[in-house]
Amino acid sequence: MTHLWVRAEQRPNEERVGLTPLGAARLIAAGMKVSVEESAQRKIAIDGYAKAGCEIVAENAWPGAPADAIIFGLKELPDDDTPLSHRHIMFGHAFKGQHAGRRLLGRFAEGGGTLYDLEYLLDEDGRRVAAFGYWAGYSGAAVSLKAWAAQEAGGICHPVSTYADKQALVEELRAELAATARPLPHALVIGALGRVGTGAADLCAELGMDVTRWDMAETASGGPFPEILQHDIFLNCIFARPGTPVFVGPDALTAPRRLSVIGDIACDPDSDYNPVPIYTEATSWQAPVVRVADTPPLDVMAIDNLPSLLPVESSEDYAAQLLPSLLTLDRLETGVWGRAKATFDAHMKGI
């Protein structure tokens, strides 16, 4: 019997989950066993999983799970030296030159486990079967606008926290923008045709802002891109990969510019291919921006778990996209899982 073990997220402010009670009931009806850890921060209550027929287990008990259990989480595990012996489904952030990723792969090598990276669950056409991208874009644009409003008030962006739903977020944001008594900012979204860029542009449009939408055609020249500096806000929605151009480099810090906020929603500062190489670490919910220039101010927002700002909506959306693939977990050597395993195997060479 295929055994899926849904672990509690151990990262602060991470209230999302990749499987809802409705989805768990579908898996159980298909003949799988589903264990769900209790969680002090998961937004979807544990009672629903119990009613669906899941086994309820203690928070963070996954290291002692049966050897054949498949451990399913979203964000990264604690960055320690513990060998990993299970099969894990999660966002590993280990295949694009990230320095912390090499340590993670080393733990799998030592323990003999396997990583099925959620970012690399691809259909036959190479498209991701499930993504949080839309809500990352939506939330990232919102925090970037909060940063702009705080700047206009002479300050810096305050800590952020989760919202009950997107309407609560939008209403708060409207009030903050209105309090500046300034015209709404003009934003440039790069990657506007993708899921992340669509979410970012939708949030801006919902607020009545002017939005310049760029995608591959507008960035094919490879840069430089002086137009970015003529917008108030730049929202990067393109993930770092070999060949990604630099959109805002160190020279922008001293160049004449209107730009005052960068929302690096793709957020890959640890990658060798970072297209916004003017900061070195992700920002946090407690400190949403880092100020990289003072005159005039330029703030970078680079929170790397943005969809959790709207944990219920983003979880329900993502879980619905992923469920068809979870229903094929009994066929790990083929299809989406087989392709993910091949990617893992390729990156394990030389570890």
C-alpha positions as CSV (number, residue, x, y, z in Angstrom):
1,M,0.0,0.0,0.0
2,T,1.3,3.4,-1.0
3,H,1.8,5.5,2.2
4,L,1.9,9.3,2.0
5,W,3.0,11.1,5.1
6,V,2.1,14.8,5.2
7,R,4.6,16.5,7.5
8,A,4.1,19.8,9.4
9,E,6.0,22.7,8.0
10,Q,8.9,23.7,10.3
11,R,9.5,27.1,8.8
12,P,8.1,30.1,10.7
13,N,5.0,31.7,9.0
14,E,4.5,28.8,6.8
15,E,0.8,27.9,7.1
16,R,0.2,26.3,3.8
17,V,-0.2,22.6,3.0
18,G,-0.1,20.7,-0.3
19,L,-3.0,18.3,0.4
20,T,-6.5,19.3,1.6
21,P,-8.9,16.9,3.5
22,L,-10.9,16.6,0.3
23,G,-7.8,15.5,-1.6
24,A,-6.8,13.1,1.3
25,A,-10.2,11.4,1.1
26,R,-9.6,10.9,-2.7
27,L,-6.3,9.2,-2.0
28,I,-7.7,7.0,0.7
29,A,-10.5,6.0,-1.6
30,A,-7.9,5.0,-4.2
31,G,-6.3,2.6,-1.8
32,M,-3.6,4.7,-0.2
33,K,-2.7,5.3,3.4
34,V,-2.4,8.9,4.4
35,S,-0.8,10.1,7.6
36,V,-1.0,13.8,8.5
37,E,1.1,15.4,11.2
38,E,-0.5,17.8,13.7
39,S,0.7,21.3,13.2
40,A,0.7,24.4,15.4
41,Q,0.6,26.7,12.4
42,R,-1.2,25.0,9.5
43,K,-4.2,27.0,8.5
44,I,-6.4,24.1,7.4
45,A,-7.5,22.4,10.6
46,I,-6.5,18.8,11.5
47,D,-10.1,17.8,12.2
48,G,-10.9,17.7,8.5
49,Y,-8.1,15.2,7.9
50,A,-9.3,12.9,10.7
51,K,-12.8,12.9,9.3
52,A,-11.4,12.1,5.8
53,G,-9.9,8.9,7.3
54,C,-6.2,10.0,7.7
55,E,-4.0,8.7,10.5
56,I,-3.1,11.7,12.7
57,V,0.5,11.7,14.0
58,A,2.6,13.9,16.1
59,E,4.1,17.1,14.8
60,N,7.6,16.6,13.2
61,A,7.5,12.9,13.7
62,W,8.4,12.1,10.1
63,P,12.0,11.1,10.8
64,G,10.6,8.0,12.5
65,A,8.0,7.3,9.8
66,P,8.1,3.8,8.2
67,A,10.9,3.4,5.7
68,D,8.5,3.0,2.8
69,A,6.5,6.2,3.6
70,I,6.7,9.1,1.2
71,I,7.3,12.3,3.2
72,F,5.4,15.2,1.7
73,G,6.0,18.8,2.7
74,L,6.3,22.2,0.9
75,K,9.2,24.2,2.2
76,E,12.7,23.1,3.1
77,L,13.7,20.9,6.0
78,P,15.9,22.3,8.8
79,D,19.4,22.9,7.4
80,D,21.4,20.4,9.4
81,D,23.6,17.4,8.7
82,T,21.0,14.7,9.3
83,P,21.1,12.0,6.5
84,L,17.8,11.7,4.6
85,S,16.7,8.1,4.0
86,H,13.1,8.5,3.0
87,R,11.6,9.5,-0.3
88,H,10.7,13.2,0.0
89,I,8.3,15.4,-2.0
90,M,9.1,19.1,-1.4
91,F,10.6,22.2,-2.9
92,G,14.2,21.4,-2.5
93,H,15.8,24.5,-4.2
94,A,18.8,22.3,-5.0
95,F,19.0,22.1,-8.8
96,K,19.8,25.6,-10.0
97,G,23.3,26.2,-8.5
98,Q,22.0,27.2,-5.0
99,H,24.8,26.7,-2.5
100,A,22.5,25.4,0.2
101,G,21.1,22.9,-2.3
102,R,24.4,21.1,-2.5
103,R,24.3,20.4,1.2
104,L,20.8,19.1,0.9
105,L,21.8,16.7,-1.9
106,G,24.7,15.6,0.2
107,R,22.2,14.6,3.0
108,F,20.3,12.5,0.4
109,A,23.5,10.9,-0.8
110,E,24.4,10.0,2.8
111,G,21.0,8.6,3.8
112,G,20.1,6.9,0.5
113,G,16.9,8.9,0.1
114,T,15.3,10.5,-2.9
115,L,14.0,14.0,-3.6
116,Y,11.0,14.4,-5.9
117,D,11.3,18.2,-6.2
118,L,7.9,19.9,-6.6
119,E,9.4,22.4,-9.0
120,Y,10.4,19.6,-11.3
121,L,7.1,17.7,-11.4
122,L,6.6,18.1,-15.2
123,D,4.1,16.9,-17.7
124,E,5.1,15.4,-21.0
125,D,5.4,18.9,-22.5
126,G,7.8,20.0,-19.8
127,R,5.2,22.2,-18.0
128,R,4.9,22.1,-14.2
129,V,1.9,20.1,-13.1
130,A,1.3,22.4,-10.1
131,A,2.6,25.7,-9.0
132,F,1.9,28.4,-6.4
133,G,3.0,31.0,-8.9
134,Y,-0.2,33.0,-9.2
135,W,-0.4,33.6,-5.5
136,A,3.3,34.3,-5.2
137,G,2.9,37.0,-7.8
138,Y,-0.3,38.4,-6.2
139,S,1.2,38.5,-2.7
140,G,4.6,39.7,-3.9
141,A,3.1,42.7,-5.7
142,A,1.0,43.5,-2.6
143,V,4.1,43.5,-0.3
144,S,6.0,45.6,-2.8
145,L,3.2,48.1,-2.8
146,K,3.3,48.2,0.9
147,A,7.0,49.0,0.7
148,W,6.3,51.8,-1.7
149,A,3.6,53.3,0.5
150,A,5.9,53.1,3.5
151,Q,8.6,54.9,1.6
152,E,6.2,57.7,0.6
153,A,5.5,58.1,4.4
154,G,9.2,58.4,5.1
155,G,9.7,55.0,6.5
156,I,10.4,51.4,5.6
157,C,8.0,48.5,5.2
158,H,6.5,47.1,8.4
159,P,6.4,43.3,9.2
160,V,3.7,41.4,7.4
161,S,1.5,38.4,8.4
162,T,-1.1,36.2,7.0
163,Y,-4.6,37.3,5.8
164,A,-7.9,35.5,6.1
165,D,-8.5,36.1,2.4
166,K,-7.4,38.2,-0.5
167,Q,-10.2,40.8,0.0
168,A,-8.8,41.6,3.5
169,L,-5.4,42.1,2.0
170,V,-6.7,44.3,-0.8
171,E,-8.7,46.5,1.5
172,E,-5.7,47.1,3.8
173,L,-3.5,47.9,0.8
174,R,-6.0,50.4,-0.6
175,A,-6.0,52.2,2.7
176,E,-2.2,52.4,2.8
177,L,-2.0,53.7,-0.7
178,A,-4.7,56.3,-0.1
179,A,-2.9,57.5,3.0
180,T,0.1,58.6,0.9
181,A,-2.1,61.1,-1.0
182,R,0.1,60.4,-4.0
183,P,-0.8,59.2,-7.5
184,L,-0.7,55.4,-7.7
185,P,2.8,54.1,-8.7
186,H,3.6,52.8,-12.2
187,A,4.8,49.2,-12.1
188,L,6.8,47.1,-14.6
189,V,6.2,43.3,-14.5
190,I,8.7,41.1,-16.2
191,G,7.4,37.6,-16.9
192,A,3.9,38.9,-17.3
193,L,2.6,36.0,-19.3
194,G,3.5,33.4,-16.7
195,R,1.6,32.4,-13.6
196,V,3.7,34.5,-11.3
197,G,3.5,37.6,-13.5
198,T,-0.2,37.2,-14.1
199,G,-0.8,37.2,-10.3
200,A,1.4,40.3,-9.9
201,A,-0.3,42.2,-12.7
202,D,-3.8,41.2,-11.5
203,L,-3.1,42.7,-8.1
204,C,-1.9,45.9,-9.6
205,A,-4.8,46.1,-12.0
206,E,-7.3,45.4,-9.2
207,L,-5.9,48.5,-7.5
208,G,-6.3,50.6,-10.7
209,M,-2.5,51.0,-11.3
210,D,-0.8,51.4,-14.7
211,V,1.1,48.3,-15.4
212,T,3.8,47.7,-18.1
213,R,3.8,44.0,-19.0
214,W,7.0,42.5,-20.4
215,D,7.8,38.9,-21.2
216,M,10.3,37.0,-23.4
217,A,9.9,39.2,-26.5
218,E,10.8,42.4,-24.5
219,T,13.8,40.9,-22.8
220,A,15.2,38.9,-25.7
221,S,17.9,41.5,-26.3
222,G,19.7,40.5,-23.1
223,G,19.8,44.0,-21.8
224,P,20.7,46.5,-20.5
225,F,17.1,47.6,-19.7
226,P,17.1,51.3,-18.8
227,E,13.3,51.3,-19.0
228,I,13.1,49.5,-15.7
229,L,14.6,52.5,-13.9
230,Q,11.9,54.7,-15.2
231,H,9.1,52.9,-13.3
232,D,8.3,53.3,-9.6
233,I,8.1,49.6,-9.0
234,F,9.8,46.7,-10.8
235,L,8.3,43.2,-10.2
236,N,10.6,40.3,-11.3
237,C,8.6,37.2,-12.0
238,I,11.2,35.2,-14.0
239,F,13.0,32.4,-12.2
240,A,16.8,32.3,-12.3
241,R,18.3,29.9,-14.8
242,P,21.3,29.8,-17.2
243,G,20.9,32.6,-19.7
244,T,18.6,34.8,-17.6
245,P,19.7,38.4,-18.2
246,V,20.6,40.8,-15.5
247,F,17.6,43.2,-15.1
248,V,18.9,45.5,-12.3
249,G,22.7,45.4,-11.6
250,P,24.9,47.3,-9.1
251,D,25.3,50.2,-11.6
252,A,21.6,51.0,-11.1
253,L,22.3,52.0,-7.5
254,T,24.0,55.2,-8.6
255,A,22.2,55.8,-11.9
256,P,19.4,58.4,-12.3
257,R,16.2,56.5,-11.6
258,R,12.6,56.8,-10.7
259,L,12.7,53.2,-9.4
260,S,12.2,53.0,-5.7
261,V,11.0,49.4,-5.0
262,I,12.0,46.1,-6.5
263,G,9.8,43.1,-5.8
264,D,12.0,40.1,-6.6
265,I,9.2,37.7,-6.5
266,A,11.1,34.9,-8.1
267,C,13.6,35.4,-5.3
268,D,16.8,33.4,-6.0
269,P,19.6,35.4,-4.4
270,D,21.6,32.3,-3.7
271,S,21.7,31.3,-7.4
272,D,24.6,32.0,-9.7
273,Y,22.0,33.3,-12.2
274,N,20.3,35.9,-10.0
275,P,18.9,38.5,-12.4
276,V,18.8,41.2,-9.6
277,P,22.4,40.9,-8.1
278,I,22.1,43.9,-5.8
279,Y,21.2,41.9,-2.7
280,T,22.5,38.6,-1.2
281,E,19.8,37.2,1.1
282,A,16.1,36.7,1.0
283,T,14.1,39.1,3.1
284,S,11.6,37.9,5.8
285,W,8.1,38.5,7.1
286,Q,9.6,40.4,10.0
287,A,11.8,42.6,7.7
288,P,10.1,42.4,4.3
289,V,12.6,44.7,2.5
290,V,16.3,45.4,2.4
291,R,17.4,49.0,1.6
292,V,20.1,48.8,-1.0
293,A,20.4,52.6,-1.7
294,D,19.5,55.7,0.3
295,T,19.5,58.7,-2.1
296,P,16.9,58.2,-3.4
297,P,15.8,55.1,-1.5
298,L,15.7,51.8,-3.2
299,D,14.2,48.8,-1.4
300,V,14.2,45.2,-2.4
301,M,11.4,42.8,-1.4
302,A,12.5,39.2,-1.7
303,I,10.4,37.0,0.6
304,D,10.6,33.4,-0.6
305,N,7.3,32.0,0.8
306,L,5.0,34.7,-0.5
307,P,1.9,32.5,-1.2
308,S,1.6,31.8,2.5
309,L,0.4,35.3,2.9
310,L,-2.9,33.9,1.7
311,P,-2.5,30.4,3.0
312,V,-6.0,29.0,2.5
313,E,-6.5,30.2,-1.1
314,S,-3.0,29.3,-2.2
315,S,-3.2,25.8,-0.5
316,E,-6.6,25.0,-2.0
317,D,-5.5,26.1,-5.5
318,Y,-2.2,24.2,-5.4
319,A,-3.6,21.1,-3.8
320,A,-6.2,20.8,-6.6
321,Q,-3.5,21.1,-9.2
322,L,-1.3,18.5,-7.6
323,L,-3.9,15.9,-6.7
324,P,-4.0,14.1,-10.1
325,S,-0.3,13.5,-9.8
326,L,-0.6,12.3,-6.2
327,L,-3.1,9.8,-7.3
328,T,-0.4,8.2,-9.4
329,L,2.1,7.7,-6.5
330,D,1.8,4.0,-6.9
331,R,3.6,4.3,-10.2
332,L,6.7,6.2,-9.1
333,E,9.0,4.9,-11.8
334,T,6.9,6.4,-14.6
335,G,5.2,9.6,-15.7
336,V,5.7,12.8,-13.7
337,W,7.4,10.9,-10.8
338,G,9.8,9.1,-13.1
339,R,10.8,12.3,-14.7
340,A,11.4,14.0,-11.3
341,K,13.5,11.0,-10.2
342,A,15.6,11.3,-13.4
343,T,16.2,15.0,-12.6
344,F,17.3,14.1,-9.1
345,D,19.6,11.3,-10.3
346,A,21.2,13.6,-12.8
347,H,22.0,16.2,-10.1
348,M,23.3,13.6,-7.7
349,K,26.2,12.8,-10.0
350,G,29.4,14.0,-8.4
351,I,27.8,14.7,-5.0
